[in-house]
């Protein structure tokens, strides 16, 4: 399978809340999710509840350094094991920089295609 990602996925183990901000969901419905990995482009996570694919969710993500970043995530796909993939559609450049710096220091020799 051809790799289409533009950013390195980095493992992370953190529990966060996603808050629905989509008209198709109940106002302020929140979901508890376990983040599996993160990159500059998005994140993968697991959730026991059904989450709307193509829905939009607000998140506060705690990084490895215990810093928090705020992001709006669009869920792109659901896998068979209750895991989801989403992309960042709203995140500040300073928050993306935090992820990029971590990537540079912890994965310096890995080439991103």
C-alpha positions as CSV (number, residue, x, y, z in Angstrom):
1,X,0.0,0.0,0.0
2,X,1.3,3.4,-0.9
3,X,1.9,5.8,2.0
4,X,0.0,9.0,1.4
5,X,0.8,10.8,4.7
6,X,3.0,13.9,4.5
7,X,3.9,13.9,8.2
8,X,5.5,11.4,10.5
9,X,3.0,9.7,12.8
10,X,4.3,9.7,16.4
11,X,2.9,7.4,19.1
12,X,1.1,9.1,22.0
13,X,-1.1,7.7,24.7
14,X,-3.5,10.3,26.0
15,X,-7.2,10.5,26.8
16,X,-9.0,13.6,25.6
17,X,-12.5,14.8,25.0
18,X,-13.9,15.6,21.6
19,X,-16.7,18.1,21.5
20,X,-19.1,18.0,18.5
21,X,-19.3,21.3,16.6
22,X,-21.2,19.9,13.7
23,X,-24.8,20.7,12.9
24,X,-25.5,16.9,12.5
25,X,-24.7,16.2,16.2
26,X,-26.3,17.2,19.4
27,X,-24.9,20.6,20.6
28,X,-21.9,20.1,22.8
29,X,-22.0,16.3,22.7
30,X,-18.6,15.1,24.0
31,X,-16.8,11.9,23.4
32,X,-14.0,10.4,25.5
33,X,-11.3,9.2,23.1
34,X,-7.8,7.6,23.5
35,X,-5.3,9.2,21.1
36,X,-3.1,6.6,19.4
37,X,-0.8,8.7,17.3
38,X,-0.5,12.3,16.1
39,X,1.3,14.2,13.3
40,X,1.3,17.7,12.0
41,X,-1.6,16.7,9.8
42,X,-4.0,15.0,12.2
43,X,-4.4,12.1,14.7
44,X,-5.7,8.6,15.1
45,X,-7.8,7.7,18.1
46,X,-10.1,5.0,19.6
47,X,-13.6,5.6,20.9
48,X,-16.2,3.1,22.2
49,X,-19.0,5.3,21.0
50,X,-20.0,5.9,17.3
51,X,-18.5,9.1,15.9
52,X,-19.7,10.7,12.8
53,X,-17.3,10.3,9.8
54,X,-16.9,13.7,8.2
55,X,-18.0,15.4,11.4
56,X,-16.1,18.2,13.1
57,X,-14.9,18.2,16.7
58,X,-13.1,20.6,19.0
59,X,-10.3,19.1,21.0
60,X,-7.6,20.1,23.6
61,X,-4.7,17.6,23.2
62,X,-2.1,17.2,25.8
63,X,1.3,16.6,24.2
64,X,4.3,14.5,25.4
65,X,5.7,17.7,27.0
66,X,2.4,18.2,28.9
67,X,1.6,21.3,26.8
68,X,-1.9,21.5,25.4
69,X,-2.8,22.4,21.9
70,X,-6.3,23.3,20.7
71,X,-7.5,21.9,17.4
72,X,-10.6,21.4,15.2
73,X,-10.6,17.9,13.8
74,X,-12.5,16.5,10.8
75,X,-13.0,12.7,11.2
76,X,-12.1,11.1,7.8
77,X,-12.5,7.4,8.4
78,X,-13.5,4.7,10.8
79,X,-11.6,1.4,11.0
80,X,-13.0,-1.9,12.1
81,X,-11.4,-1.8,15.5
82,X,-13.3,1.3,16.7
83,X,-10.3,3.5,15.7
84,X,-10.7,6.7,13.7
85,X,-8.5,8.9,11.7
86,X,-8.9,12.6,11.5
87,X,-7.2,15.6,10.1
88,X,-6.6,19.0,11.7
89,X,-8.7,21.6,9.9
90,X,-8.2,24.3,12.6
91,X,-5.0,24.6,14.6
92,X,-2.7,27.5,15.1
93,X,0.7,27.6,13.5
94,X,2.4,27.9,17.0
95,X,0.6,24.6,18.1
96,X,1.7,22.8,14.9
97,X,5.2,24.1,15.6
98,X,5.2,22.3,19.0
99,X,4.5,19.0,17.2
100,X,7.2,19.7,14.6
101,X,9.8,20.5,17.2
102,X,9.0,17.2,19.0
103,X,9.3,15.3,15.7
104,X,12.7,16.9,14.9
105,X,14.2,16.1,18.3
106,X,12.8,12.5,18.6
107,X,12.9,11.4,15.0
108,X,15.9,13.3,13.5
109,X,17.0,10.6,11.1
110,X,13.7,9.6,9.6
111,X,12.8,11.0,6.2
112,X,9.3,12.1,5.6
113,X,8.1,11.6,2.0
